[in-house]
Amino acid sequence: MVQKFLVLAAVVAIAWYGFKLFGRLDQQRKQKIARDEEADRKGIADTVQCSVCDAYVAEGAKNNCGKPNCPY
């Protein structure tokens, strides 16, 4: 009779820690997806066409193309 209780306790413990492990793995997966999506968004910028050289540059860019009167 005692053996049945010990086996039952072991099964319950294994199930409990198994669910905790799967929960942690799922949380880590969701955090990685969120980090990857945030990194993808940081690499995207709106562009505007330069009125002088007709090149498309990132909005608010400080790079000059070298042509006279180029605002970028």
C-alpha positions in Angstrom: 0.0 0.0 0.0 2.8 2.4 0.8 4.5 1.6 -2.5 1.3 2.7 -4.3 1.4 6.1 -2.6 5.1 6.5 -3.3 4.5 5.7 -7.0 1.6 8.1 -7.1 3.6 10.9 -5.5 6.4 10.3 -8.0 4.0 10.5 -10.9 2.5 13.7 -9.6 5.9 15.2 -9.0 7.1 14.3 -12.5 4.0 15.8 -14.1 4.3 19.0 -12.0 7.9 19.6 -12.9 7.3 18.6 -16.5 4.6 21.3 -16.8 6.9 23.8 -15.2 9.7 23.0 -17.6 7.3 23.3 -20.7 6.0 26.6 -19.3 9.6 28.0 -19.0 10.5 26.8 -22.5 7.4 28.4 -24.0 8.1 31.7 -22.2 11.7 31.7 -23.5 10.4 31.0 -27.0 8.0 33.9 -26.8 10.7 36.2 -25.5 13.0 35.3 -28.4 10.2 35.9 -30.9 9.6 39.3 -29.4 13.3 40.2 -29.5 13.6 39.1 -33.1 10.5 41.2 -34.1 11.9 44.2 -32.3 15.3 43.9 -34.0 13.5 43.6 -37.4 11.6 46.9 -36.7 14.7 48.7 -35.8 16.3 48.0 -39.2 13.4 49.6 -41.1 13.2 53.3 -41.8 11.0 55.6 -43.9 12.6 57.1 -46.9 12.2 60.4 -48.7 13.3 61.5 -52.1 15.9 64.2 -52.2 14.7 67.2 -54.2 18.2 67.9 -55.5 19.8 64.5 -56.4 16.6 62.4 -56.6 18.1 59.7 -54.4 16.0 58.0 -51.7 17.5 58.5 -48.2 16.4 57.6 -44.7 14.2 60.3 -43.3 16.3 62.5 -40.9 19.6 61.2 -42.3 22.6 63.4 -41.9 24.7 62.0 -44.8 25.5 64.4 -47.7 25.7 62.8 -51.1 28.3 65.3 -52.2 26.2 67.2 -54.8 25.9 71.0 -54.3 22.8 72.1 -52.3 21.9 68.5 -51.2 20.1 68.8 -47.9 21.1 65.2 -47.0 
